[in-house]
Amino acid sequence: MISYEFPLNSEKVRTWLRLEDLFARMNHFLNCDLSMEHHVALMTLFELHEVACRPDLKNELLQELEKQKRALATLHNNPAISEQALDNILNEIEQSSNNLLALPGKVGAALRENEWLMSIKQRASMPGGTCQFDLPSYHYWQQQPVSVRRNNLKEWLSPLLPISVAINILLNLLRENGRKMSFVAHHGAFQQMQGGRAALLLRISLGSDIPCIPELGANKYAINIRFISATFEAKSSLYEHDVPFELTFCTLTS
């Protein structure tokens, strides 16, 4: 199965998904060894910095964590809920909130104050701008032992890790609180009326052997899905066969 996730009318969920993707990429290349791989890690760190340093992100995460904590706390003594699992997630939320509150100053301030990193970031915005003749000090850093480069990257990333943990908690809660249904898109098209119900995230899953890609149009009243033929050369067109798929409506506890 291939799954596609689409945030619905929620800029905060779009931001969380972007950051989740960037943190995953950062962690992958951080744990590699080649200097070119660490170059990708550093470029990804700059992208993370741009997204994570949005002024309201920290408060938004704190508010959502508190909201979920209050909602989950009401599930105590529910026979359908594991008390141990519930206590674990509540402790995770509490610890995540404390770590966010402990962040000194503005998120990403330490990176902005590093003139050497900012000079690389500025040059990186130009095609080929990080060549050795443009940034000899960066070339020198790339020739350092793997352990030195990796420790540097971890140090520069560390102020953003509380953001990563909070987002992982919230996205896990969002995905786990999903309602899955099976449908068939006849001749590649599907529509369902929503009746005013709102989800924060839709997940569309279909067999990896079906050569098409979903395109989504949705609001709180209706969902429209078109399955487009998977082609990487010609102009895209509607996949004109029936497509069995799973649709999961994900939301957070309110």
C-alpha positions in Angstrom: 0.0 0.0 0.0 1.0 3.6 -0.6 -0.5 6.2 1.7 -0.9 9.9 0.9 -1.7 12.4 3.7 -3.6 15.6 3.0 -4.1 18.3 5.7 -7.5 20.0 5.5 -8.0 23.7 6.2 -5.3 23.6 8.9 -2.1 25.6 8.4 -0.7 24.2 11.7 -1.0 20.6 10.5 0.7 21.6 7.2 3.5 23.0 9.3 3.8 19.9 11.5 4.0 17.6 8.4 6.6 19.7 6.8 8.7 19.7 9.9 8.2 16.0 10.4 9.5 15.4 6.9 12.5 17.7 7.4 13.4 16.2 10.8 13.3 12.7 9.2 15.6 13.8 6.4 17.9 15.5 8.9 18.2 12.4 11.1 18.9 10.2 8.1 21.8 12.3 6.7 23.1 13.2 10.2 23.8 9.4 10.7 25.6 9.0 7.4 29.3 9.4 7.1 30.2 11.1 3.8 30.9 14.8 3.8 28.4 15.3 0.9 25.8 13.6 3.1 26.6 16.0 5.9 26.3 18.8 3.5 22.7 17.7 2.8 22.1 17.5 6.6 23.3 21.1 7.0 21.1 22.3 4.1 18.2 20.5 5.7 19.0 22.2 9.1 18.7 25.6 7.3 15.2 24.5 6.0 14.2 23.4 9.5 15.3 26.7 10.9 13.2 28.6 8.4 10.0 26.6 9.2 10.5 26.1 13.0 11.3 29.7 13.8 7.9 30.9 12.9 7.1 33.2 15.9 3.9 31.5 17.0 4.9 27.9 16.6 6.2 27.3 20.1 3.0 28.8 21.7 0.8 26.9 19.2 2.4 23.6 20.2 2.2 24.3 23.9 -1.5 25.2 23.6 -2.3 22.0 21.6 -0.3 19.8 24.0 -2.3 21.3 26.9 -5.5 20.8 25.1 -4.8 17.1 24.4 -3.6 16.6 27.9 -6.9 17.9 29.3 -8.9 15.8 26.8 -7.0 12.6 27.5 -7.1 13.0 31.3 -10.9 12.6 31.1 -10.4 9.0 29.9 -9.1 7.8 33.2 -11.3 5.0 34.6 -12.6 4.2 31.1 -12.6 0.3 30.9 -11.8 0.5 27.2 -8.6 2.4 27.8 -5.3 1.0 29.2 -4.4 3.1 32.3 -0.7 2.4 31.8 -0.8 3.5 28.1 -2.8 6.6 29.1 -0.4 7.6 31.9 2.6 7.1 29.5 1.2 9.5 26.9 0.2 12.0 29.5 3.8 11.9 30.9 5.2 12.3 27.4 3.0 15.4 26.9 4.0 16.8 30.3 7.7 16.3 29.6 7.4 17.7 26.1 5.6 20.9 27.3 8.3 21.4 30.0 11.1 21.1 27.4 9.4 23.6 25.1 9.0 26.0 28.0 12.7 25.6 28.9 13.8 26.7 25.4 15.8 29.9 26.0 14.7 33.0 24.0 13.4 32.7 20.5 13.5 29.4 18.8 16.6 29.2 16.5 18.3 32.2 18.0 21.6 30.3 18.6 21.7 29.5 14.9 21.0 33.0 13.8 23.8 34.3 16.0 26.4 31.9 14.4 27.9 34.2 11.8 29.8 31.3 10.1 26.6 29.3 9.6 24.7 32.3 8.4 27.4 33.0 5.8 27.0 29.4 4.5 23.2 29.7 4.5 23.4 32.9 2.5 25.7 31.4 -0.1 23.6 28.2 -0.2 20.7 30.2 -1.6 22.8 30.6 -4.8 23.1 27.7 -7.3 26.6 26.2 -6.6 27.2 28.9 -4.0 28.9 26.6 -1.5 31.9 25.6 -3.7 35.2 25.5 -2.0 36.5 28.7 -3.7 33.5 30.6 -2.4 33.6 29.1 1.2 37.1 27.8 1.9 36.3 27.5 5.7 33.3 25.3 4.9 35.5 23.2 2.6 37.8 22.8 5.6 34.9 21.7 7.9 33.9 19.1 5.3 37.4 17.6 5.5 37.2 17.1 9.3 36.7 13.7 10.8 33.2 12.2 10.7 32.8 12.5 14.5 33.6 16.2 14.4 31.1 17.0 11.7 28.4 14.8 13.3 28.9 16.4 16.8 28.7 19.9 15.2 25.5 19.0 13.5 24.0 17.5 16.6 24.9 20.7 18.6 23.3 23.0 16.0 20.2 20.8 15.8 19.7 20.3 19.6 17.8 23.6 20.2 15.1 22.4 17.7 14.6 18.9 19.2 11.9 19.9 21.6 9.9 21.1 18.6 10.4 17.7 16.9 9.3 15.7 20.0 6.1 17.8 20.4 5.2 17.5 16.7 5.7 13.7 16.9 3.4 13.4 19.9 0.7 15.5 18.2 0.9 13.8 14.8 0.8 10.3 16.5 -2.3 11.3 18.4 -3.8 12.7 15.2 -3.1 9.6 13.1 -4.2 7.2 15.9 -7.5 9.0 16.2 -8.5 8.0 12.7 -11.7 6.5 11.2 -10.9 4.2 8.3 -13.3 3.3 5.5 -13.0 1.4 2.2 -14.3 2.9 -1.1 -14.0 2.5 -4.8 -13.5 5.4 -7.1 -15.4 4.6 -10.2 -13.5 5.5 -13.4 -10.9 7.3 -11.2 -13.3 9.8 -9.5 -14.9 9.8 -6.0 -17.1 12.3 -4.1 -18.5 12.1 -0.6 -20.6 14.6 1.2 -19.4 15.5 4.7 -22.4 17.0 6.3 -20.4 19.6 8.1 -18.0 17.1 9.8 -14.4 18.3 9.8 -11.2 16.3 9.8 -7.7 17.8 10.2 -6.0 15.2 8.0 -7.1 12.7 5.4 -5.1 9.6 4.5 -5.7 7.9 1.2 -4.2 4.4 0.8 -4.2 2.3 -2.3 -2.3 -0.6 -3.7 1.2 0.1 -4.9 0.5 -1.8 -8.1 -2.2 0.7 -9.1 -0.5 3.3 -11.4 -2.3 6.4 -10.2 -1.9 9.3 -7.8 -4.7 10.9 -5.8 -5.6 14.6 -6.0 -7.8 15.9 -3.3 -10.3 18.8 -3.1 -12.1 19.0 0.2 -14.0 21.3 2.6 -16.2 20.5 5.6 -19.1 19.8 3.2 -17.6 17.5 0.6 -14.6 15.5 -0.4 -13.6 15.2 -4.1 -10.8 12.8 -5.1 -9.5 12.4 -8.6 -7.0 9.6 -9.3 -4.5 10.8 -11.9 -2.5 8.4 -14.1 1.1 8.1 -12.8 3.2 9.4 -15.6 6.4 11.4 -15.4 6.6 12.6 -19.0 3.2 13.3 -20.6 0.5 15.7 -19.3 -1.4 14.1 -16.4 -4.8 12.7 -17.1 -7.6 11.0 -15.2 -7.0 7.3 -14.5 -10.1 5.8 -16.1 -10.3 2.5 -14.2 -12.0 1.8 -10.9 -9.7 2.4 -7.9 -10.3 0.6 -4.6 -8.8 2.6 -1.8 -9.0 3.3 2.0 -9.9 6.7 3.3 -9.0 7.6 6.9 -10.4 10.7 8.6 -8.0 11.9 11.3 -8.7 14.5 13.9 -7.5 15.5 17.4 -9.6 15.1 20.5 -11.4 18.3 21.4 
